[in-house]
Structure formats: C-alpha cells, structure tokens
C-alpha cells in the first residue's frame, strides 16, 4: 500500500490525505475538496498553486504551463504533482464543486445536428431516472474503448438537463471526432465520466463579466450564459465570440437573440479570416484584441475565456497587463488529442 501524506491548504487551513501514487488533485476530488482544475494533464495551468513546504514530485507537464522561473518560485501543478512528504500548499479553493459527485454513466446519442460543415452538436440522453448534477461550464470525458479519454464541455445549463449537449469540431486526424463525423450510428451508446473542471460562473461576485470564446469554445460559455439568464443576474455581460469565417459562427443567431431579450447582455462576433463572400460588416482580427480595443482598464471585471491554448495565453497575458486581477481570470483551454 502506498505511503500516505497530509496535505494542508492555505489560506483555508483545510487538510486531507494524499497517497504517494495519486496526484494532489485526485486526492482532493476523492475527498470533496474543491481545487481549481481544467485539463488534468499539465497543459492548461488552471490548477497552479504554490508549494509552501514539503517534498514534491512535479510530474509531467508542458513547460509553457509551468515555466522554470515559476517552478523556482515555488509554483506547482496539482493535477500532475504528487506529495512525497507532508506538504503545505497555497491555492484558492473552489466553492461549489466539492459536493458534486463525479460518476461514470452510459448515454445514448439521441440526435446529431451539423450547424456547420465541421461542427457537430451531439445530444446525449442519460438512462431513465438519471440526471447529472453539475455547474454550468463544466465538462465530461468520453471514455473510448481503448482506454483513452476525450474531453468536451457541456453546452447546456444544468436546468436544461433533458440532454447533455456537446459541440464537437471535426479534427482531421482526430480519432473520436472522425468517428463522430464518419462512423457514428444513430442511437449509439457511449460512456462518459463527469462532471469535471472548475470553469463555472462565480456567483458570489457582482463584477461585470466579459466572456471570450474561440470557435467551439462557445459551448461552455453558452452554458454559463444560459445559467446567468436563468438566475436573473443583473451583472453586465459581454460575449466576444471569435471565429475564422462566417460559417464558423455556427450558432450566432442564439446570442443575437439573447442580446434582444436581455438589456444587460451584449454580443460581439469577431472574424479573423472573413471570406470575400461573407460580406462581413462586423469586427475583424483576433478576439482578444477586440476586448483590448474596447477596454482600457480591466481592473473591475471578471473574465471567462474558452478556446485554443494560444488564445487563452494571449488573453491572460494582455488582460492582466490591462489591470485584470489574476484571480478574476477563469479559463478552459482546449487540448486536442489525435
């Protein structure tokens, strides 16, 4: 049996046990401690915190996510790091996820829509009498037969739980997305684990919200907004949705409708590579630059961003340079598997 160590969290003072062969995050989730996380494989940085004391195995991670100078300053990634002794860690805990049970469930593909040539919207039906508790913005892992996993954000808010809605972009050499676009039969049976992730609306704040989506990064942003409208939040909310061309704005009519129905919501689509036939009259360029063009100072805002890692990195660096506090930036970074 693996050795077991005590993990103490600052500033909360919470403690829990972690075995030497499990990551800090795995141990925390197992015991209902809400730590922030996203990818769970050292790629996104959502789980980053500080090792205050103790011996630590940093695990395998991408160097851009934990740079050498950060590591030298005591930073660590808790999704891949493991305790080698009793440790004290400094991390901002998440309220809300700790009470939600992570489960493995079967589901049936009830229907598939193709709002764009390379985007499929899957509607998954859970077994009768089953409902999944989750927070708007969280994701599930589809469990493949070879033991691999593919992570997809749930695009529906928890109160709209007849189906689990996933937005899937076709990646040319992607194993699962090629299956979805080429081989998947109607009413196919899948298995998934969830809910996962700490990307969700922080409802204890009154700050105005900027939401930044890249491509199918619209999925969890859609869930967050649906939940915000459902709970009648009066916070100011602006959605910037960046895509290459007009066809990639695969559900643009939905946020456009929200903007008509909710005075506190604004929708700003941004195209980086509009085609001549798009006759695009709107904003162009990179989506994070559109935010920078509109806001000189981000000190008083909360930002939720979802998209490719390069977009997330650009958002975080430039928004913090405009005064955004680091702990008011929440991100869900796509990591593609082939």
KAGIJO-V897881 format. One line per field, one symbol per residue. phi: phi as a letter, one per 40 degrees, with the letter a starting at -180 (. if undefined). psi: psi as a letter, one per 30 degrees, with the letter a starting at -180 (. if undefined). burial: 1 if it has 16 or more other ideal C-beta (glycine too) atoms within 10 Angstrom, else 0. A space follows every 50 residues. Layout:
BEGIN
phi=???
psi=???
burial=???
END
This chain:
BEGIN
phi=.ccbbcbbbbccgcbacbccbbcdcdccccbgccbcabcgbgbbgcccab ccahcaccgbaccccbcdccccchcabccbcbcbacbbbbaccbchcccc ccbbbcabccabbbcadbbbbcbbbcddgcbbcabdhcbbbcccccgcbb cbcccbcdcbbcbcbbbbcccdbcdccccccbbccdgccbbabicbgbca ccccbbccbbbbbbfcccdccdcccdcccccfcbccbbbbbcacbdcccc bdcccccdcccbccbbbbcbbcaccdccfccccbhcccccccccbcbbcc bbbbbaicdcccccdcccccccgccdcbbbbbbcbcbb
psi=kklklkkkkkgegkllkklfglleeeeeefggkjkkldegggffgfgkak jellkkjfaklkffejleeeefgglljffflkkgaklkkkkjlkkefefk kklkkllkjelkkiflegkkjkjkkllkfkkkklkkfllljkjlfgflkk kkkkfklffigelkkkjkkjkegkeeeeeefefklkgkklklkllllgjl kjfglgklkkkjkjbgffefeeeeeeeeeeghkgkkkkkjjkldleffif hffefeeeeefjfgkkkjkkkfhkleffhjfaklakeeeeeeffjekgeg lkkkkkaleeeeeeeeeeeefgfkkeggjkkjkkjkk.
burial=00001011100000010110011111111000111111111111111110 10010100101100110001000011111111100110111011001001 00001010100100010111111111000001011111111110000011 11111111001011111111000101100110010000010101111111 10000000111111111111111111111000100011111110010111 11001001100101111111110100000100100111111100100100 11111110101111110110000100011111110000
END
